[in-house]
Amino acid sequence: MTTKSKITQTSSQDSIEMIASFINAHPQGALTTIAKEDRLQSSVVNVFETHPLMYTFMTKIDTRKYNNIHKDNSISFITYDPFSRTEASIEGIAIEVTNKNKVEEILTKIRHDSQLGRWHVSPFVNEFDDYILFTIYPSTIHMTSFWEHESNIETFHEIIEFETTTE
């Protein structure tokens, strides 16, 4: 089974690069999953781009988010920069990465980036044996910036919409 996402609409030609740059610079945020009885549960994760606008995160098998995603793979991720007053959110589905070659490729990237001081996971994580990788297949990625302009608050929106298919 293969899952693919393709962009169907974007608010501007610059949206893709602008949003990707922001999320890559602010990889830590809140991941919200759906728990039993349709309650929402959030936890902090680090995402990292594995393909353009495709983000992956790690979690342990014994976490709420792991169990929630296996019951309902709908997720939302949000990150925020208080200095620029900018936020980016991803809504979509999370699919476990099960291809062993793909898992090793991603873990090699994580190890390499960690040596360069770019942390995709907690710096306290040394071994990845207990961790599972999930890729986020977005339906929508939205970025909003707020700024003051002559005593008015201006809002700037960028949005990218996707079509996700499973074959």
Z-matrix of the N, CA and C atoms (Angstrom, degrees):
N
C 1 1.448
C 2 1.530 1 108.97
N 3 1.321 2 116.05 1 127.86
C 4 1.457 3 122.33 2 -179.44
C 5 1.522 4 109.31 3 -119.41
N 6 1.332 5 115.39 4 133.85
C 7 1.457 6 121.07 5 176.91
C 8 1.522 7 107.71 6 -110.75
N 9 1.329 8 116.54 7 135.99
C 10 1.465 9 122.06 8 179.99
C 11 1.515 10 109.57 9 -134.99
N 12 1.326 11 115.94 10 146.73
C 13 1.462 12 122.08 11 173.56
C 14 1.512 13 108.82 12 -123.63
N 15 1.330 14 115.35 13 140.75
C 16 1.461 15 118.76 14 173.64
C 17 1.523 16 108.24 15 -136.15
N 18 1.313 17 115.01 16 147.18
C 19 1.455 18 121.33 17 -179.53
C 20 1.522 19 108.81 18 -71.45
N 21 1.336 20 115.91 19 130.86
C 22 1.464 21 120.82 20 177.08
C 23 1.523 22 111.88 21 -108.79
N 24 1.343 23 116.28 22 -24.27
C 25 1.467 24 119.67 23 -179.03
C 26 1.519 25 109.25 24 -159.34
N 27 1.331 26 115.40 25 145.92
C 28 1.460 27 121.06 26 175.84
C 29 1.519 28 108.51 27 -143.68
N 30 1.329 29 116.50 28 149.59
C 31 1.457 30 119.75 29 -176.09
C 32 1.524 31 112.77 30 -75.18
N 33 1.329 32 117.19 31 -22.44
C 34 1.463 33 120.36 32 175.98
C 35 1.516 34 109.07 33 -162.22
N 36 1.320 35 117.02 34 164.96
C 37 1.460 36 121.28 35 178.71
C 38 1.526 37 111.58 36 -65.12
N 39 1.314 38 116.51 37 -28.14
C 40 1.461 39 120.60 38 -178.58
C 41 1.525 40 113.15 39 -82.20
N 42 1.319 41 117.87 40 -12.27
C 43 1.467 42 121.81 41 -174.67
C 44 1.520 43 112.86 42 -56.13
N 45 1.305 44 116.68 43 -45.67
C 46 1.464 45 120.81 44 -174.63
C 47 1.517 46 110.81 45 -59.82
N 48 1.311 47 117.16 46 -53.25
C 49 1.465 48 120.61 47 -179.00
C 50 1.521 49 111.56 48 -65.71
N 51 1.327 50 117.31 49 -41.71
C 52 1.457 51 121.82 50 -178.26
C 53 1.533 52 111.42 51 -62.19
N 54 1.320 53 116.40 52 -47.34
C 55 1.461 54 120.62 53 -178.61
C 56 1.517 55 111.00 54 -68.55
N 57 1.328 56 117.20 55 -44.90
C 58 1.468 57 120.40 56 179.32
C 59 1.530 58 110.81 57 -59.62
N 60 1.323 59 117.01 58 -43.41
C 61 1.467 60 120.75 59 179.05
C 62 1.519 61 111.35 60 -61.24
N 63 1.335 62 116.27 61 -42.16
C 64 1.465 63 119.79 62 -179.15
C 65 1.527 64 110.86 63 -65.39
N 66 1.319 65 117.45 64 -49.07
C 67 1.470 66 119.63 65 -178.19
C 68 1.527 67 110.56 66 -64.49
N 69 1.322 68 118.03 67 -40.63
C 70 1.464 69 120.63 68 178.84
C 71 1.523 70 111.59 69 -63.64
N 72 1.324 71 117.42 70 -31.41
C 73 1.468 72 121.32 71 178.18
C 74 1.529 73 112.24 72 -82.78
N 75 1.335 74 117.36 73 -16.12
C 76 1.474 75 122.65 74 -178.27
C 77 1.527 76 108.76 75 -133.12
N 78 1.344 77 117.23 76 66.22
C 79 1.464 78 120.17 77 -171.69
C 80 1.526 79 115.08 78 -76.18
N 81 1.315 80 117.81 79 -14.11
C 82 1.460 81 119.24 80 -178.43
C 83 1.523 82 110.18 81 -93.55
N 84 1.321 83 115.60 82 132.36
C 85 1.451 84 119.55 83 -179.95
C 86 1.513 85 110.95 84 -165.37
N 87 1.317 86 115.30 85 -169.31
C 88 1.461 87 121.75 86 -178.22
C 89 1.522 88 109.76 87 -99.09
N 90 1.320 89 115.31 88 128.86
C 91 1.459 90 122.52 89 174.26
C 92 1.519 91 106.83 90 -104.19
N 93 1.318 92 116.82 91 124.39
C 94 1.460 93 121.73 92 179.19
C 95 1.518 94 108.66 93 -108.69
N 96 1.330 95 114.64 94 131.60
C 97 1.459 96 122.09 95 178.25
C 98 1.525 97 108.21 96 -124.80
N 99 1.332 98 115.29 97 168.29
C 100 1.459 99 120.65 98 -179.86
C 101 1.526 100 108.96 99 -101.52
N 102 1.321 101 115.28 100 121.96
C 103 1.463 102 121.49 101 -179.98
C 104 1.526 103 109.18 102 -94.80
N 105 1.310 104 115.30 103 -174.66
C 106 1.469 105 118.89 104 178.69
C 107 1.517 106 109.98 105 -61.88
N 108 1.307 107 115.00 106 153.65
C 109 1.468 108 123.62 107 -177.41
C 110 1.526 109 111.91 108 58.68
N 111 1.335 110 116.58 109 29.23
C 112 1.466 111 123.72 110 177.10
C 113 1.526 112 114.45 111 57.78
N 114 1.308 113 117.06 112 24.58
C 115 1.468 114 119.93 113 173.65
C 116 1.518 115 108.58 114 -79.27
N 117 1.317 116 115.83 115 149.19
C 118 1.455 117 120.92 116 177.80
C 119 1.520 118 109.62 117 -94.81
N 120 1.329 119 116.22 118 141.98
C 121 1.454 120 121.98 119 175.20
C 122 1.523 121 108.09 120 -132.37
N 123 1.321 122 116.13 121 136.36
C 124 1.460 123 120.95 122 -179.40
C 125 1.519 124 110.49 123 -121.71
N 126 1.312 125 115.22 124 149.99
C 127 1.459 126 121.76 125 174.39
C 128 1.522 127 108.12 126 -150.53
N 129 1.297 128 115.76 127 160.78
C 130 1.460 129 121.37 128 -177.98
C 131 1.529 130 109.06 129 -87.13
N 132 1.330 131 115.36 130 132.29
C 133 1.465 132 121.71 131 175.18
C 134 1.525 133 109.03 132 -136.56
N 135 1.314 134 114.61 133 162.56
C 136 1.456 135 122.02 134 170.72
C 137 1.516 136 107.01 135 -107.26
N 138 1.325 137 117.39 136 126.40
C 139 1.460 138 121.02 137 176.14
C 140 1.524 139 108.58 138 -103.25
N 141 1.314 140 115.74 139 156.42
C 142 1.452 141 119.96 140 175.53
C 143 1.514 142 107.88 141 -144.81
N 144 1.323 143 114.25 142 142.59
C 145 1.460 144 120.74 143 -175.50
C 146 1.526 145 109.43 144 -76.16
N 147 1.335 146 116.84 145 123.22
C 148 1.455 147 121.52 146 177.56
C 149 1.526 148 111.65 147 -105.83
N 150 1.316 149 117.39 148 -20.61
C 151 1.463 150 125.86 149 172.82
C 152 1.519 151 104.82 150 -148.52
N 153 1.313 152 119.40 151 163.36
C 154 1.466 153 118.61 152 179.30
C 155 1.541 154 111.81 153 -53.43
N 156 1.320 155 115.17 154 121.86
C 157 1.464 156 124.85 155 -179.92
C 158 1.528 157 114.05 156 60.49
N 159 1.328 158 117.29 157 20.16
C 160 1.460 159 122.75 158 174.62
C 161 1.524 160 106.39 159 -116.61
N 162 1.314 161 115.85 160 122.25
C 163 1.451 162 121.04 161 -174.12
C 164 1.515 163 110.78 162 -117.25
N 165 1.325 164 115.48 163 146.62
C 166 1.454 165 123.14 164 -179.00
C 167 1.522 166 108.11 165 -124.33
N 168 1.324 167 116.18 166 148.88
C 169 1.465 168 121.25 167 174.24
C 170 1.518 169 108.21 168 -139.62
N 171 1.335 170 115.10 169 164.77
C 172 1.458 171 121.49 170 -179.46
C 173 1.522 172 109.47 171 -116.14
N 174 1.321 173 115.03 172 149.95
C 175 1.455 174 120.63 173 172.14
C 176 1.519 175 108.66 174 -154.04
N 177 1.300 176 116.12 175 161.98
C 178 1.462 177 120.45 176 175.47
C 179 1.523 178 109.53 177 -85.50
N 180 1.315 179 115.01 178 158.22
C 181 1.465 180 120.88 179 -179.76
C 182 1.525 181 111.85 180 -65.39
N 183 1.312 182 116.95 181 -30.62
C 184 1.470 183 119.78 182 -174.97
C 185 1.530 184 113.84 183 -91.23
N 186 1.339 185 117.14 184 27.28
C 187 1.468 186 120.11 185 179.10
C 188 1.520 187 111.14 186 -103.18
N 189 1.321 188 114.70 187 160.12
C 190 1.470 189 120.16 188 176.24
C 191 1.519 190 110.72 189 -61.64
N 192 1.351 191 117.05 190 -43.25
C 193 1.465 192 119.31 191 -176.66
C 194 1.530 193 110.89 192 -62.42
N 195 1.328 194 118.30 193 -39.03
C 196 1.460 195 120.89 194 177.81
C 197 1.533 196 110.13 195 -60.34
N 198 1.322 197 116.48 196 -50.53
C 199 1.464 198 120.63 197 179.83
C 200 1.522 199 111.83 198 -62.78
N 201 1.322 200 116.88 199 -42.25
C 202 1.470 201 120.72 200 179.68
C 203 1.523 202 111.49 201 -61.82
N 204 1.329 203 117.10 202 -44.96
C 205 1.464 204 120.94 203 -177.79
C 206 1.527 205 110.88 204 -64.43
N 207 1.320 206 117.05 205 -34.46
C 208 1.468 207 118.66 206 178.88
C 209 1.524 208 112.30 207 -72.21
N 210 1.325 209 117.21 208 -20.82
C 211 1.479 210 120.65 209 175.95
C 212 1.522 211 111.01 210 -88.32
N 213 1.341 212 116.51 211 -39.00
C 214 1.466 213 122.64 212 -179.64
C 215 1.525 214 105.88 213 -151.82
N 216 1.331 215 116.75 214 112.79
C 217 1.465 216 118.91 215 -172.75
C 218 1.533 217 114.46 216 -85.77
N 219 1.333 218 117.84 217 13.06
C 220 1.469 219 121.09 218 174.23
C 221 1.528 220 109.04 219 -71.09
N 222 1.328 221 115.88 220 132.35
C 223 1.476 222 120.10 221 -179.36
C 224 1.526 223 109.70 222 -139.62
N 225 1.326 224 113.33 223 166.15
C 226 1.450 225 122.05 224 170.01
C 227 1.526 226 106.57 225 -141.27
N 228 1.322 227 116.42 226 138.42
C 229 1.464 228 122.19 227 177.78
C 230 1.515 229 107.29 228 -127.49
N 231 1.339 230 116.52 229 137.61
C 232 1.466 231 120.12 230 177.16
C 233 1.520 232 109.52 231 -137.89
N 234 1.318 233 115.30 232 140.32
C 235 1.457 234 122.25 233 174.57
C 236 1.524 235 108.03 234 -131.18
N 237 1.337 236 116.41 235 156.41
C 238 1.460 237 120.38 236 -172.17
C 239 1.518 238 110.24 237 -146.84
N 240 1.323 239 115.25 238 143.20
C 241 1.459 240 121.41 239 173.22
C 242 1.527 241 108.33 240 -119.03
N 243 1.344 242 117.88 241 109.98
C 244 1.469 243 119.46 242 -176.87
C 245 1.526 244 113.74 243 -67.38
N 246 1.319 245 117.84 244 -27.99
C 247 1.457 246 120.19 245 -178.77
C 248 1.530 247 110.71 246 -66.84
N 249 1.326 248 116.89 247 -48.43
C 250 1.467 249 120.03 248 -179.01
C 251 1.523 250 112.58 249 -89.61
N 252 1.350 251 116.15 250 -4.30
C 253 1.463 252 122.18 251 -177.66
C 254 1.534 253 110.67 252 53.56
N 255 1.326 254 113.92 253 48.61
C 256 1.460 255 121.38 254 -178.46
C 257 1.517 256 109.24 255 -123.44
N 258 1.326 257 115.15 256 140.94
C 259 1.460 258 120.95 257 175.74
C 260 1.517 259 108.87 258 -131.73
N 261 1.323 260 115.22 259 151.90
C 262 1.463 261 120.95 260 173.99
C 263 1.514 262 107.38 261 -134.67
N 264 1.320 263 115.66 262 137.04
C 265 1.458 264 119.88 263 179.24
C 266 1.521 265 109.92 264 -130.64
N 267 1.325 266 114.15 265 147.61
C 268 1.456 267 122.01 266 177.34
C 269 1.520 268 106.92 267 -122.77
N 270 1.311 269 116.37 268 128.17
C 271 1.460 270 121.50 269 172.00
C 272 1.513 271 106.94 270 -116.18
N 273 1.330 272 116.15 271 138.35
C 274 1.457 273 118.82 272 -179.69
C 275 1.505 274 111.37 273 172.50
N 276 1.317 275 114.85 274 -145.99
C 277 1.462 276 121.01 275 178.72
C 278 1.519 277 109.48 276 -126.10
N 279 1.322 278 115.75 277 153.64
C 280 1.463 279 121.77 278 176.88
C 281 1.521 280 108.08 279 -111.41
N 282 1.325 281 115.74 280 129.50
C 283 1.459 282 122.26 281 179.75
C 284 1.534 283 107.99 282 -120.73
N 285 1.326 284 115.87 283 130.28
C 286 1.463 285 120.35 284 178.97
C 287 1.527 286 109.76 285 -65.96
N 288 1.331 287 115.85 286 136.55
C 289 1.463 288 121.63 287 176.38
C 290 1.529 289 106.59 288 -83.78
N 291 1.314 290 116.89 289 113.02
C 292 1.470 291 120.76 290 -176.03
C 293 1.526 292 113.22 291 -110.94
N 294 1.321 293 117.71 292 -17.40
C 295 1.460 294 120.66 293 178.77
C 296 1.534 295 108.84 294 -68.54
N 297 1.331 296 116.15 295 117.92
C 298 1.472 297 120.43 296 -174.93
C 299 1.524 298 112.95 297 -60.26
N 300 1.325 299 117.52 298 -37.49
C 301 1.466 300 119.76 299 177.76
C 302 1.519 301 111.31 300 -65.85
N 303 1.335 302 117.20 301 -40.45
C 304 1.463 303 121.77 302 178.64
C 305 1.523 304 110.27 303 -66.15
N 306 1.337 305 116.69 304 -41.76
C 307 1.470 306 120.77 305 178.08
C 308 1.528 307 109.57 306 -59.27
N 309 1.324 308 116.84 307 -47.86
C 310 1.471 309 119.89 308 -178.69
C 311 1.523 310 111.51 309 -64.97
N 312 1.327 311 117.38 310 -37.57
C 313 1.466 312 121.25 311 177.02
C 314 1.534 313 110.73 312 -60.84
N 315 1.320 314 116.73 313 -44.30
C 316 1.467 315 120.95 314 179.98
C 317 1.522 316 110.81 315 -68.20
N 318 1.336 317 117.54 316 -43.29
C 319 1.471 318 120.36 317 179.84
C 320 1.530 319 111.27 318 -64.59
N 321 1.319 320 117.36 319 -34.74
C 322 1.470 321 120.78 320 176.04
C 323 1.520 322 109.86 321 -63.19
N 324 1.337 323 117.16 322 -42.17
C 325 1.470 324 121.18 323 176.97
C 326 1.531 325 110.66 324 -62.01
N 327 1.325 326 116.99 325 -43.13
C 328 1.464 327 120.77 326 179.82
C 329 1.524 328 110.33 327 -62.04
N 330 1.318 329 116.89 328 -46.34
C 331 1.477 330 120.40 329 -179.73
C 332 1.531 331 110.78 330 -62.09
N 333 1.342 332 116.61 331 -44.81
C 334 1.458 333 121.11 332 -179.91
C 335 1.529 334 110.89 333 -61.74
N 336 1.332 335 116.35 334 -49.01
C 337 1.463 336 119.86 335 -179.34
C 338 1.521 337 111.34 336 -63.69
N 339 1.334 338 118.02 337 -35.34
C 340 1.466 339 121.28 338 178.85
C 341 1.523 340 110.64 339 -62.75
N 342 1.325 341 117.40 340 -37.85
C 343 1.466 342 121.13 341 177.65
C 344 1.524 343 111.19 342 -64.75
N 345 1.336 344 116.30 343 -26.38
C 346 1.466 345 120.99 344 178.80
C 347 1.534 346 112.26 345 -90.72
N 348 1.348 347 116.40 346 2.47
C 349 1.459 348 120.29 347 178.50
C 350 1.510 349 114.33 348 87.43
N 351 1.339 350 117.92 349 9.35
C 352 1.467 351 121.49 350 176.49
C 353 1.525 352 107.25 351 -100.80
N 354 1.315 353 115.62 352 109.30
C 355 1.456 354 120.62 353 -174.24
C 356 1.516 355 111.08 354 -95.25
N 357 1.323 356 116.57 355 118.94
C 358 1.454 357 122.44 356 174.63
C 359 1.522 358 110.76 357 -95.65
N 360 1.297 359 115.09 358 -15.71
C 361 1.465 360 122.79 359 175.13
C 362 1.510 361 105.94 360 -135.73
N 363 1.311 362 116.83 361 174.05
C 364 1.457 363 120.45 362 178.72
C 365 1.524 364 109.83 363 -57.14
N 366 1.338 365 117.86 364 139.54
C 367 1.466 366 119.50 365 177.65
C 368 1.525 367 112.45 366 -65.27
N 369 1.331 368 117.12 367 -10.26
C 370 1.458 369 121.04 368 179.44
C 371 1.524 370 112.13 369 -85.26
N 372 1.335 371 117.35 370 -7.54
C 373 1.461 372 121.67 371 179.25
C 374 1.526 373 108.09 372 -86.79
N 375 1.323 374 115.77 373 114.06
C 376 1.461 375 120.23 374 179.70
C 377 1.526 376 112.54 375 -101.36
N 378 1.303 377 116.31 376 -36.80
C 379 1.462 378 121.63 377 -179.05
C 380 1.523 379 108.86 378 -118.28
N 381 1.310 380 115.64 379 143.29
C 382 1.451 381 121.07 380 -176.12
C 383 1.526 382 113.01 381 -105.73
N 384 1.346 383 116.98 382 11.55
C 385 1.459 384 120.43 383 -175.98
C 386 1.520 385 113.57 384 -58.42
N 387 1.325 386 117.57 385 -36.37
C 388 1.460 387 121.15 386 -176.98
C 389 1.527 388 113.03 387 -90.24
N 390 1.311 389 117.39 388 5.33
C 391 1.457 390 120.90 389 -174.28
C 392 1.517 391 112.02 390 -105.72
N 393 1.327 392 114.53 391 148.61
C 394 1.453 393 123.07 392 176.90
C 395 1.526 394 107.18 393 -118.16
N 396 1.323 395 116.83 394 141.02
C 397 1.459 396 122.02 395 177.74
C 398 1.523 397 109.91 396 -97.71
N 399 1.322 398 115.48 397 138.55
C 400 1.461 399 122.42 398 173.48
C 401 1.517 400 108.32 399 -126.00
N 402 1.319 401 116.83 400 136.64
C 403 1.460 402 121.69 401 172.93
C 404 1.518 403 108.31 402 -102.84
N 405 1.331 404 115.40 403 136.50
C 406 1.461 405 121.99 404 177.49
C 407 1.529 406 107.86 405 -90.67
N 408 1.318 407 115.78 406 121.72
C 409 1.461 408 122.11 407 173.18
C 410 1.522 409 106.66 408 -101.60
N 411 1.337 410 116.69 409 105.57
C 412 1.461 411 119.55 410 -172.16
C 413 1.526 412 113.70 411 -75.25
N 414 1.319 413 114.37 412 147.47
C 415 1.463 414 120.41 413 166.12
C 416 1.530 415 108.09 414 -100.17
N 417 1.339 416 115.74 415 -34.73
C 418 1.462 417 122.38 416 178.31
C 419 1.522 418 109.43 417 -146.35
N 420 1.310 419 116.00 418 138.13
C 421 1.471 420 121.91 419 168.08
C 422 1.519 421 105.78 420 -123.09
N 423 1.310 422 115.03 421 129.05
C 424 1.466 423 120.93 422 -174.32
C 425 1.523 424 108.91 423 -130.13
N 426 1.306 425 116.93 424 135.84
C 427 1.463 426 121.82 425 176.27
C 428 1.521 427 108.29 426 -127.09
N 429 1.332 428 116.11 427 135.05
C 430 1.459 429 122.42 428 178.76
C 431 1.519 430 109.03 429 -130.21
N 432 1.320 431 116.34 430 135.19
C 433 1.460 432 122.50 431 172.78
C 434 1.522 433 108.32 432 -121.66
N 435 1.307 434 115.50 433 140.24
C 436 1.461 435 121.55 434 178.17
C 437 1.522 436 108.13 435 -118.71
N 438 1.334 437 117.39 436 137.29
C 439 1.453 438 120.02 437 174.28
C 440 1.516 439 109.39 438 -152.07
N 441 1.317 440 113.35 439 155.33
C 442 1.465 441 119.18 440 179.10
C 443 1.517 442 109.70 441 -91.50
N 444 1.327 443 114.26 442 137.55
C 445 1.455 444 120.76 443 -179.76
C 446 1.520 445 107.17 444 -140.90
N 447 1.327 446 116.40 445 109.26
C 448 1.466 447 122.20 446 179.75
C 449 1.529 448 111.28 447 49.07
N 450 1.293 449 115.29 448 55.34
C 451 1.477 450 125.71 449 176.99
C 452 1.536 451 114.18 450 66.41
N 453 1.304 452 118.76 451 6.91
C 454 1.458 453 122.51 452 172.75
C 455 1.527 454 108.90 453 -109.99
N 456 1.299 455 116.35 454 149.70
C 457 1.460 456 119.65 455 175.46
C 458 1.521 457 107.87 456 -96.79
N 459 1.319 458 115.08 457 122.62
C 460 1.452 459 122.17 458 178.44
C 461 1.522 460 108.48 459 -97.66
N 462 1.294 461 116.59 460 149.07
C 463 1.455 462 122.00 461 177.84
C 464 1.519 463 108.91 462 -126.38
N 465 1.316 464 115.01 463 133.95
C 466 1.454 465 121.87 464 -179.49
C 467 1.529 466 107.50 465 -118.90
N 468 1.330 467 118.24 466 125.21
C 469 1.469 468 122.65 467 -178.07
C 470 1.524 469 110.66 468 -118.42
N 471 1.304 470 115.11 469 139.71
C 472 1.461 471 122.84 470 169.25
C 473 1.518 472 106.07 471 -129.46
N 474 1.313 473 117.96 472 138.70
C 475 1.454 474 121.08 473 -179.03
C 476 1.526 475 110.10 474 -141.97
N 477 1.329 476 114.45 475 141.57
C 478 1.454 477 121.13 476 175.16
C 479 1.528 478 106.45 477 -129.10
N 480 1.320 479 116.23 478 130.49
C 481 1.464 480 120.71 479 177.96
C 482 1.525 481 109.26 480 -112.05
N 483 1.330 482 115.41 481 147.75
C 484 1.455 483 121.90 482 -174.53
C 485 1.529 484 110.37 483 -129.20
N 486 1.306 485 114.27 484 158.26
C 487 1.457 486 121.84 485 168.00
C 488 1.526 487 105.91 486 -115.75
N 489 1.320 488 116.77 487 125.13
C 490 1.461 489 121.55 488 -180.00
C 491 1.517 490 108.41 489 -111.02
N 492 1.339 491 115.55 490 131.48
C 493 1.457 492 121.02 491 178.81
C 494 1.521 493 110.01 492 -127.40
N 495 1.314 494 115.61 493 150.01
C 496 1.454 495 122.33 494 175.07
C 497 1.514 496 108.29 495 -121.99
N 498 1.318 497 114.92 496 126.58
C 499 1.473 498 120.56 497 -178.52
C 500 1.516 499 110.48 498 -114.83
